[in-house]
Amino acid sequence: MKTYYKLLEYTSDMDLTQFYKEAAEQGYVNNSNQKIMIDAFDNEEKSQVFILFRDDKPMGATAVHTFPEMGENSYRILTRTCAVGGMMHSAGSMARLKRCEDVSSRFYVPKMIEWCGIDTNMYCTTNDLEGGKQRTVHRVWLPIMAKQGLFTKIKEIDYRGVRQTVWKLNPKEFLAHLDKHPWEDHVLL
């Protein structure tokens, strides 16, 4: 049975009250209210928050913004990334992660490429802090992506008061990898 999703640009008329509550309950502090998840990007030169819907219910979020620390024409992608209801880590096995059978790989990254443009510089930052949800991304997801040539580990920087690892997306390779490994049970409309 197929599951259908929509990934839409955030608009102020979206009711995210229940999403914020679920995000907070699941430990996604950066997605627990509008001030942290959306308004935090007001000072960026260019930014966009995307909301993932399943059955017209908000289930996830991700954001992108300019990243001048990495040079001209650069973006920081996959910020404020989460999916509630157990969707974030539903891949369930290393083989499924390698085939990109997760919402970040299948839905969020292609949206980042579309929004930024395939020829821009797109970076993801992670850290290894104990309390953060990024720890799994830092230790598992991005290393798996890097081993396949889909991201490249660039360097460590101090960013917004935290030591961060910067990973560069290889967009053409990423999209080609998705084409080789369809995720037919989950469809983005």
MDAnalysis code that builds the backbone (N, CA, C; Angstrom):
import MDAnalysis as mda
import numpy as np

u = mda.Universe.empty(567, n_residues=189, atom_resindex=np.repeat(np.arange(189), 3), trajectory=True)
u.add_TopologyAttr("name", ["N", "CA", "C"] * 189)
u.add_TopologyAttr("resid", np.arange(1, 190))
u.add_TopologyAttr("resname", ["MET", "LYS", "THR", "TYR", "TYR", "LYS", "LEU", "LEU", "GLU", "TYR", "THR", "SER", "ASP", "MET", "ASP", "LEU", "THR", "GLN", "PHE", "TYR", "LYS", "GLU", "ALA", "ALA", "GLU", "GLN", "GLY", "TYR", "VAL", "ASN", "ASN", "SER", "ASN", "GLN", "LYS", "ILE", "MET", "ILE", "ASP", "ALA", "PHE", "ASP", "ASN", "GLU", "GLU", "LYS", "SER", "GLN", "VAL", "PHE", "ILE", "LEU", "PHE", "ARG", "ASP", "ASP", "LYS", "PRO", "MET", "GLY", "ALA", "THR", "ALA", "VAL", "HIS", "THR", "PHE", "PRO", "GLU", "MET", "GLY", "GLU", "ASN", "SER", "TYR", "ARG", "ILE", "LEU", "THR", "ARG", "THR", "CYS", "ALA", "VAL", "GLY", "GLY", "MET", "MET", "HIS", "SER", "ALA", "GLY", "SER", "MET", "ALA", "ARG", "LEU", "LYS", "ARG", "CYS", "GLU", "ASP", "VAL", "SER", "SER", "ARG", "PHE", "TYR", "VAL", "PRO", "LYS", "MET", "ILE", "GLU", "TRP", "CYS", "GLY", "ILE", "ASP", "THR", "ASN", "MET", "TYR", "CYS", "THR", "THR", "ASN", "ASP", "LEU", "GLU", "GLY", "GLY", "LYS", "GLN", "ARG", "THR", "VAL", "HIS", "ARG", "VAL", "TRP", "LEU", "PRO", "ILE", "MET", "ALA", "LYS", "GLN", "GLY", "LEU", "PHE", "THR", "LYS", "ILE", "LYS", "GLU", "ILE", "ASP", "TYR", "ARG", "GLY", "VAL", "ARG", "GLN", "THR", "VAL", "TRP", "LYS", "LEU", "ASN", "PRO", "LYS", "GLU", "PHE", "LEU", "ALA", "HIS", "LEU", "ASP", "LYS", "HIS", "PRO", "TRP", "GLU", "ASP", "HIS", "VAL", "LEU", "LEU"])
u.atoms.positions = np.array([
    [0.836, -1.179, 0.000],
    [0.000, 0.000, 0.000],
    [0.884, 1.247, 0.000],
    [0.572, 2.157, -0.865],
    [1.360, 3.377, -0.994],
    [0.939, 4.421, 0.037],
    [1.916, 5.187, 0.485],
    [1.675, 6.320, 1.362],
    [2.015, 7.581, 0.580],
    [1.140, 8.563, 0.631],
    [1.319, 9.780, -0.148],
    [1.627, 10.961, 0.761],
    [2.532, 11.799, 0.300],
    [3.000, 12.960, 1.059],
    [2.962, 14.207, 0.187],
    [2.974, 15.353, 0.855],
    [3.174, 16.650, 0.203],
    [4.246, 17.366, 1.005],
    [5.134, 18.070, 0.320],
    [6.154, 18.884, 0.974],
    [5.956, 20.306, 0.469],
    [5.409, 21.151, 1.335],
    [4.983, 22.490, 0.931],
    [5.800, 23.570, 1.624],
    [5.971, 24.690, 0.920],
    [6.604, 25.850, 1.539],
    [5.702, 26.331, 2.672],
    [6.308, 26.656, 3.805],
    [5.548, 27.143, 4.951],
    [4.835, 28.443, 4.595],
    [3.579, 28.536, 5.019],
    [2.818, 29.778, 4.951],
    [2.185, 30.010, 6.316],
    [1.940, 31.250, 6.640],
    [1.449, 31.599, 7.975],
    [0.047, 31.065, 8.267],
    [-0.672, 30.638, 7.235],
    [-2.013, 30.105, 7.482],
    [-2.013, 28.606, 7.834],
    [-0.847, 27.969, 7.842],
    [-0.765, 26.554, 8.232],
    [-0.907, 26.434, 9.743],
    [-1.781, 25.542, 10.201],
    [-1.942, 25.304, 11.631],
    [-0.972, 24.196, 12.041],
    [0.096, 24.590, 12.723],
    [1.118, 23.633, 13.142],
    [1.093, 23.354, 14.639],
    [0.022, 23.734, 15.296],
    [-0.085, 23.596, 16.751],
    [0.188, 22.165, 17.204],
    [-0.481, 21.197, 16.618],
    [-0.304, 19.799, 17.011],
    [1.093, 19.296, 16.638],
    [1.586, 19.723, 15.496],
    [2.939, 19.337, 15.080],
    [3.971, 19.812, 16.101],
    [3.882, 21.085, 16.518],
    [4.814, 21.624, 17.511],
    [4.763, 20.794, 18.798],
    [3.556, 20.434, 19.205],
    [3.382, 19.650, 20.430],
    [4.056, 18.278, 20.290],
    [3.795, 17.593, 19.180],
    [4.394, 16.275, 18.960],
    [5.915, 16.369, 18.845],
    [6.402, 17.405, 18.166],
    [7.850, 17.592, 18.019],
    [8.496, 17.764, 19.398],
    [7.885, 18.583, 20.234],
    [8.415, 18.803, 21.588],
    [8.414, 17.503, 22.386],
    [7.323, 16.748, 22.301],
    [7.213, 15.484, 23.038],
    [8.267, 14.469, 22.587],
    [8.664, 14.544, 21.314],
    [9.645, 13.600, 20.774],
    [11.072, 14.130, 20.845],
    [11.256, 15.272, 21.497],
    [12.597, 15.797, 21.719],
    [13.156, 16.671, 20.617],
    [12.337, 17.044, 19.667],
    [12.781, 17.946, 18.597],
    [12.606, 19.386, 19.070],
    [13.523, 19.839, 19.907],
    [13.440, 21.160, 20.527],
    [13.382, 22.259, 19.462],
    [14.176, 22.130, 18.406],
    [14.214, 23.153, 17.361],
    [12.967, 23.181, 16.483],
    [12.028, 22.302, 16.741],
    [10.780, 22.260, 15.985],
    [9.564, 22.397, 16.905],
    [9.784, 22.867, 18.104],
    [8.727, 22.856, 19.112],
    [7.851, 24.104, 19.136],
    [8.216, 25.120, 18.381],
    [7.360, 26.306, 18.293],
    [7.763, 27.163, 17.095],
    [6.915, 28.088, 16.737],
    [7.145, 28.919, 15.559],
    [8.394, 29.786, 15.709],
    [8.626, 30.307, 16.875],
    [9.774, 31.197, 17.090],
    [11.084, 30.485, 16.750],
    [11.231, 29.258, 17.212],
    [12.471, 28.505, 16.989],
    [12.539, 27.921, 15.580],
    [11.439, 27.378, 15.092],
    [11.459, 26.654, 13.824],
    [11.351, 27.561, 12.599],
    [10.644, 28.663, 12.707],
    [10.378, 29.486, 11.524],
    [10.953, 30.891, 11.661],
    [10.597, 31.579, 12.744],
    [11.029, 32.963, 12.909],
    [12.546, 33.090, 13.051],
    [13.220, 32.027, 13.441],
    [14.674, 32.053, 13.613],
    [15.407, 32.404, 12.316],
    [14.747, 32.246, 11.190],
    [15.381, 32.508, 9.900],
    [15.084, 33.899, 9.346],
    [14.382, 34.719, 10.108],
    [13.997, 36.051, 9.641],
    [15.187, 36.931, 9.262],
    [16.325, 36.724, 9.893],
    [17.496, 37.563, 9.615],
    [18.380, 37.025, 8.501],
    [18.023, 35.886, 7.950],
    [18.821, 35.319, 6.858],
    [18.520, 36.064, 5.555],
    [19.528, 36.163, 4.710],
    [19.339, 36.829, 3.421],
    [18.235, 36.148, 2.608],
    [18.274, 34.830, 2.606],
    [17.285, 34.041, 1.870],
    [17.059, 32.753, 2.654],
    [15.796, 32.384, 2.844],
    [15.505, 31.155, 3.592],
    [14.120, 30.644, 3.230],
    [13.895, 29.359, 3.546],
    [12.578, 28.771, 3.357],
    [12.433, 27.579, 4.283],
    [11.286, 27.488, 4.923],
    [10.924, 26.329, 5.731],
    [9.910, 25.527, 4.924],
    [10.058, 24.216, 4.929],
    [9.134, 23.318, 4.246],
    [8.456, 22.427, 5.276],
    [7.172, 22.167, 5.059],
    [6.399, 21.313, 5.958],
    [5.958, 20.065, 5.192],
    [6.214, 18.895, 5.785],
    [5.834, 17.618, 5.195],
    [4.465, 17.212, 5.728],
    [3.551, 16.918, 4.816],
    [2.205, 16.481, 5.183],
    [1.987, 15.043, 4.744],
    [1.291, 14.286, 5.587],
    [0.788, 12.959, 5.240],
    [-0.680, 12.972, 5.612],
    [-1.543, 12.676, 4.673],
    [-2.997, 12.727, 4.905],
    [-3.421, 14.091, 5.448],
    [-2.883, 15.141, 4.874],
    [-3.183, 16.528, 5.237],
    [-2.815, 16.878, 6.677],
    [-1.993, 16.062, 7.317],
    [-1.533, 16.335, 8.683],
    [-0.033, 16.656, 8.634],
    [0.379, 17.786, 9.251],
    [1.812, 18.095, 9.287],
    [2.576, 17.019, 10.054],
    [3.577, 16.434, 9.403],
    [4.335, 15.333, 10.001],
    [5.834, 15.604, 10.079],
    [6.302, 16.646, 9.389],
    [7.736, 16.896, 9.381],
    [8.049, 18.295, 8.914],
    [9.326, 18.650, 9.051],
    [9.777, 19.971, 8.625],
    [11.259, 19.925, 8.297],
    [11.661, 20.836, 7.447],
    [13.071, 21.059, 7.143],
    [13.195, 22.481, 6.630],
    [14.407, 23.013, 6.664],
    [14.609, 24.389, 6.231],
    [15.949, 24.537, 5.527],
    [16.056, 25.640, 4.825],
    [17.271, 25.990, 4.088],
    [17.488, 27.492, 4.239],
    [18.742, 27.905, 4.292],
    [19.041, 29.338, 4.311],
    [20.429, 29.590, 3.737],
    [20.671, 30.843, 3.365],
    [21.984, 31.207, 2.846],
    [23.045, 30.895, 3.902],
    [24.245, 30.592, 3.428],
    [25.338, 30.158, 4.299],
    [26.618, 30.873, 3.876],
    [26.689, 32.199, 4.128],
    [27.839, 32.985, 3.666],
    [29.173, 32.526, 4.250],
    [29.141, 31.825, 5.373],
    [30.371, 31.306, 5.977],
    [31.103, 30.348, 5.035],
    [30.386, 29.779, 4.089],
    [31.001, 28.846, 3.135],
    [31.185, 29.473, 1.748],
    [30.987, 30.766, 1.655],
    [31.255, 31.454, 0.395],
    [29.988, 31.864, -0.338],
    [30.228, 32.505, -1.453],
    [29.136, 32.994, -2.285],
    [28.326, 31.829, -2.857],
    [27.055, 32.050, -3.055],
    [26.179, 31.053, -3.695],
    [26.117, 29.748, -2.885],
    [26.150, 29.891, -1.557],
    [26.141, 28.719, -0.676],
    [24.908, 28.731, 0.215],
    [24.409, 27.520, 0.490],
    [23.223, 27.341, 1.323],
    [23.479, 26.277, 2.375],
    [22.884, 26.478, 3.521],
    [22.867, 25.460, 4.578],
    [21.521, 24.766, 4.467],
    [21.553, 23.486, 4.175],
    [20.338, 22.713, 3.932],
    [20.045, 21.789, 5.115],
    [18.819, 21.275, 5.127],
    [18.387, 20.284, 6.121],
    [18.505, 20.800, 7.547],
    [18.235, 22.096, 7.738],
    [18.206, 22.633, 9.091],
    [16.793, 22.440, 9.634],
    [16.662, 22.358, 10.924],
    [15.378, 22.144, 11.590],
    [14.671, 20.897, 11.038],
    [15.443, 19.903, 10.652],
    [14.880, 18.706, 10.043],
    [14.317, 17.760, 11.095],
    [13.083, 17.346, 10.876],
    [12.477, 16.334, 11.737],
    [11.266, 15.733, 11.032],
    [10.807, 14.651, 11.580],
    [9.540, 14.039, 11.181],
    [8.998, 13.338, 12.412],
    [7.782, 13.632, 12.774],
    [7.187, 13.068, 13.986],
    [6.516, 11.734, 13.670],
    [6.069, 11.061, 14.697],
    [5.360, 9.799, 14.503],
    [6.257, 8.644, 14.115],
    [7.543, 8.716, 14.473],
    [8.467, 7.624, 14.174],
    [8.949, 7.584, 12.743],
    [8.651, 8.610, 11.970],
    [9.027, 8.595, 10.551],
    [10.513, 8.842, 10.307],
    [11.202, 9.546, 11.201],
    [12.593, 9.908, 10.951],
    [13.496, 8.696, 10.873],
    [13.280, 7.740, 11.722],
    [14.181, 6.596, 11.780],
    [13.462, 5.319, 11.369],
    [12.544, 5.451, 10.425],
    [11.766, 4.287, 10.005],
    [12.482, 3.443, 8.958],
    [13.679, 3.873, 8.552],
    [14.390, 3.090, 7.541],
    [14.671, 1.676, 8.056],
    [15.030, 1.543, 9.322],
    [15.080, 0.242, 9.956],
    [16.299, -0.617, 9.708],
    [17.075, -0.354, 8.683],
    [18.268, -1.160, 8.441],
    [19.283, -0.341, 7.659],
    [20.527, -0.771, 7.765],
    [21.602, -0.099, 7.042],
    [21.353, -0.164, 5.536],
    [20.871, -1.294, 5.047],
    [20.614, -1.445, 3.603],
    [19.560, -0.448, 3.140],
    [18.525, -0.248, 3.945],
    [17.476, 0.708, 3.560],
    [18.009, 2.130, 3.585],
    [18.862, 2.459, 4.560],
    [19.477, 3.787, 4.572],
    [20.353, 4.000, 3.342],
    [21.109, 2.982, 2.964],
    [21.964, 3.082, 1.777],
    [21.139, 3.296, 0.512],
    [19.929, 2.767, 0.488],
    [19.033, 2.967, -0.672],
    [18.218, 4.256, -0.534],
    [18.481, 5.009, 0.523],
    [17.798, 6.289, 0.762],
    [16.301, 6.114, 0.975],
    [15.934, 5.107, 1.730],
    [14.527, 4.873, 2.040],
    [14.168, 5.549, 3.361],
    [14.261, 6.875, 3.352],
    [13.921, 7.693, 4.509],
    [13.454, 9.047, 3.991],
    [12.691, 9.763, 4.807],
    [12.089, 11.019, 4.325],
    [13.126, 12.091, 4.039],
    [14.215, 12.133, 4.791],
    [15.238, 13.147, 4.520],
    [15.847, 12.949, 3.139],
    [16.262, 11.728, 2.850],
    [16.881, 11.438, 1.554],
    [15.895, 11.564, 0.403],
    [14.729, 11.006, 0.583],
    [13.789, 10.885, -0.520],
    [13.028, 12.166, -0.802],
    [12.686, 12.904, 0.230],
    [11.842, 14.086, 0.046],
    [12.573, 15.394, 0.310],
    [13.281, 15.470, 1.441],
    [13.881, 16.742, 1.846],
    [15.051, 17.147, 0.945],
    [15.993, 16.254, 0.700],
    [17.164, 16.618, -0.108],
    [16.763, 17.036, -1.522],
    [15.911, 16.299, -2.234],
    [15.513, 16.774, -3.567],
    [14.844, 18.154, -3.536],
    [14.069, 18.438, -2.490],
    [13.436, 19.756, -2.376],
    [14.503, 20.837, -2.187],
    [15.548, 20.529, -1.416],
    [16.645, 21.483, -1.231],
    [17.328, 21.770, -2.567],
    [17.573, 20.729, -3.348],
    [18.217, 20.888, -4.658],
    [17.339, 21.735, -5.569],
    [16.057, 21.450, -5.575],
    [15.116, 22.209, -6.401],
    [15.095, 23.686, -5.991],
    [15.035, 23.954, -4.692],
    [14.902, 25.320, -4.201],
    [16.199, 26.115, -4.386],
    [17.339, 25.498, -4.085],
    [18.629, 26.191, -4.167],
    [19.147, 26.282, -5.605],
    [18.875, 25.251, -6.381],
    [19.433, 25.139, -7.728],
    [20.567, 24.138, -7.712],
    [20.602, 23.265, -8.671],
    [21.556, 22.148, -8.680],
    [23.004, 22.603, -8.747],
    [23.266, 23.807, -9.254],
    [24.641, 24.286, -9.390],
    [25.107, 25.168, -8.237],
    [24.326, 25.256, -7.167],
    [24.761, 26.016, -5.989],
    [25.559, 25.101, -5.067],
    [26.166, 25.685, -4.060],
    [26.892, 24.928, -3.042],
    [25.952, 24.696, -1.868],
    [25.636, 23.440, -1.601],
    [24.703, 23.089, -0.530],
    [25.439, 22.290, 0.537],
    [25.287, 22.745, 1.776],
    [25.999, 22.135, 2.900],
    [25.019, 21.763, 4.009],
    [25.364, 20.712, 4.701],
    [24.646, 20.286, 5.896],
    [25.637, 20.367, 7.044],
    [25.197, 20.852, 8.196],
    [26.081, 20.876, 9.358],
    [25.525, 19.938, 10.422],
    [26.440, 19.268, 11.116],
    [26.052, 18.366, 12.193],
    [26.993, 18.553, 13.368],
    [26.568, 18.036, 14.499],
    [27.440, 18.030, 15.671],
    [27.218, 16.725, 16.423],
    [28.083, 16.494, 17.378],
    [28.042, 15.240, 18.134],
    [27.634, 15.477, 19.589],
    [26.842, 16.526, 19.801],
    [26.409, 16.833, 21.165],
    [25.491, 15.745, 21.698],
    [25.636, 15.463, 22.970],
    [24.881, 14.377, 23.569],
    [23.388, 14.521, 23.511],
    [22.884, 15.698, 23.794],
    [21.443, 15.855, 23.911],
    [20.722, 16.039, 22.597],
    [21.441, 16.304, 21.527],
    [20.782, 16.659, 20.277],
    [20.335, 15.475, 19.453],
    [19.306, 15.708, 18.647],
    [18.822, 14.686, 17.721],
    [19.772, 14.545, 16.529],
    [20.698, 15.510, 16.358],
    [21.633, 15.453, 15.241],
    [22.684, 14.370, 15.391],
    [22.814, 13.847, 16.565],
    [23.869, 12.868, 16.812],
    [23.777, 11.671, 15.858],
    [22.584, 11.183, 15.613],
    [22.405, 10.064, 14.675],
    [22.750, 10.481, 13.257],
    [22.367, 11.687, 12.885],
    [22.713, 12.202, 11.556],
    [24.236, 12.295, 11.431],
    [24.873, 12.797, 12.469],
    [26.324, 12.992, 12.478],
    [27.079, 11.659, 12.450],
    [26.614, 10.707, 13.230],
    [27.343, 9.436, 13.383],
    [26.940, 8.354, 12.394],
    [25.696, 8.416, 11.885],
    [25.210, 7.313, 11.045],
    [24.841, 7.786, 9.637],
    [23.825, 8.645, 9.534],
    [23.257, 8.971, 8.222],
    [24.274, 9.615, 7.282],
    [24.926, 10.701, 7.713],
    [25.864, 11.368, 6.801],
    [27.105, 10.526, 6.497],
    [27.667, 9.781, 7.436],
    [28.762, 8.887, 7.046],
    [28.345, 7.844, 5.996],
    [27.119, 7.322, 6.096],
    [26.635, 6.386, 5.072],
    [26.525, 7.093, 3.727],
    [25.982, 8.307, 3.744],
    [25.859, 9.076, 2.499],
    [27.236, 9.394, 1.914],
    [28.193, 9.743, 2.771],
    [29.543, 10.087, 2.310],
    [30.250, 8.874, 1.697],
    [30.070, 7.699, 2.285],
    [30.702, 6.486, 1.737],
    [30.210, 6.177, 0.334],
    [29.003, 6.639, 0.021],
    [28.431, 6.411, -1.312],
    [28.707, 7.573, -2.268],
    [29.417, 8.598, -1.797],
    [29.750, 9.740, -2.635],
    [28.629, 10.760, -2.776],
    [27.614, 10.670, -1.914],
    [26.463, 11.565, -2.024],
    [26.686, 12.872, -1.261],
    [27.484, 12.831, -0.225],
    [27.944, 13.996, 0.526],
    [29.449, 13.848, 0.693],
    [30.129, 14.967, 0.910],
    [31.563, 14.966, 1.187],
    [31.795, 15.727, 2.481],
    [32.531, 15.126, 3.391],
    [32.880, 15.802, 4.640],
    [33.935, 16.856, 4.307],
    [33.644, 18.126, 4.658],
    [34.508, 19.231, 4.266],
    [35.449, 19.665, 5.380],
    [34.896, 20.065, 6.526],
    [35.731, 20.572, 7.609],
    [34.917, 20.774, 8.866],
    [35.601, 21.134, 9.938],
    [34.982, 21.486, 11.211],
    [35.012, 23.010, 11.329],
    [33.913, 23.594, 11.806],
    [33.875, 25.034, 12.040],
    [33.135, 25.311, 13.348],
    [33.398, 26.490, 13.905],
    [32.593, 26.962, 15.021],
    [31.463, 27.755, 14.405],
    [30.230, 27.273, 14.591],
    [29.081, 27.900, 13.957],
    [27.972, 28.040, 14.990],
    [27.572, 29.266, 15.209],
    [26.514, 29.573, 16.169],
    [26.786, 28.983, 17.550],
    [28.054, 29.109, 17.956],
    [28.436, 28.705, 19.307],
    [28.657, 27.222, 19.508],
    [28.662, 26.437, 18.431],
    [28.822, 24.988, 18.540],
    [29.840, 24.532, 17.497],
    [30.689, 23.592, 17.884],
    [31.619, 22.980, 16.925],
    [30.796, 22.102, 15.989],
    [30.867, 22.392, 14.692],
    [30.034, 21.696, 13.699],
    [30.902, 21.062, 12.615],
    [30.454, 19.949, 12.108],
    [31.056, 19.339, 10.931],
    [30.252, 19.797, 9.721],
    [30.948, 20.221, 8.680],
    [30.304, 20.686, 7.447],
    [30.434, 19.590, 6.395],
    [29.292, 19.221, 5.818],
    [29.220, 18.199, 4.770],
    [28.654, 18.855, 3.516],
    [29.274, 18.636, 2.376],
    [28.796, 19.218, 1.121],
    [27.994, 18.175, 0.346],
    [26.819, 18.575, -0.089],
    [25.975, 17.705, -0.911],
    [26.536, 17.640, -2.327],
    [26.568, 16.446, -2.878],
    [26.911, 16.231, -4.279],
    [25.586, 15.971, -5.007],
    [24.915, 17.046, -5.457],
    [23.514, 16.921, -5.890],
    [23.283, 16.012, -7.089],
    [24.144, 16.054, -8.074],
    [23.929, 15.209, -9.264],
    [24.057, 13.737, -8.901],
    [25.056, 13.424, -8.093],
    [25.239, 12.041, -7.645],
    [24.068, 11.591, -6.775],
    [23.598, 12.506, -5.929],
    [22.489, 12.175, -5.043],
    [21.236, 11.831, -5.850],
    [20.895, 12.674, -6.813],
    [19.696, 12.424, -7.620],
    [19.832, 11.156, -8.456],
    [21.026, 10.906, -8.987],
    [21.256, 9.669, -9.752],
    [21.079, 8.446, -8.858],
    [21.541, 8.543, -7.620],
    [21.391, 7.437, -6.663],
    [19.913, 7.167, -6.371],
    [19.136, 8.228, -6.206],
    [17.696, 8.049, -5.972],
    [17.038, 7.350, -7.159],
    [17.434, 7.719, -8.359],
    [16.863, 7.089, -9.561],
    [17.159, 5.594, -9.613],
    [18.326, 5.201, -9.120],
    [18.713, 3.784, -9.120],
    [17.974, 2.976, -8.065],
    [17.468, 3.663, -7.041],
    [16.851, 2.977, -5.896],
    [15.473, 3.575, -5.605],
    [14.459, 3.245, -6.402],
    [13.135, 3.821, -6.152],
    [12.547, 3.363, -4.813],
    [11.767, 4.238, -4.216],
    [11.077, 3.958, -2.946],
    [9.594, 3.995, -3.268],
    [9.104, 2.951, -3.863],
    [7.797, 2.957, -4.508],
    [6.612, 3.002, -3.549],
    [6.799, 2.626, -2.295],
    [5.689, 2.630, -1.338],
    [5.398, 4.001, -0.785],
    [6.306, 4.944, -0.989],
    [6.146, 6.310, -0.446],
    [6.276, 7.292, -1.603],
    [5.226, 8.079, -1.814],
    [5.155, 8.943, -2.984],
    [4.959, 10.386, -2.548],
    [5.783, 11.260, -3.106],
    [5.635, 12.686, -2.860],
    [4.819, 13.274, -4.000],
    [3.689, 13.871, -3.650],
    [2.819, 14.461, -4.666],
    [3.287, 15.850, -5.051],
])
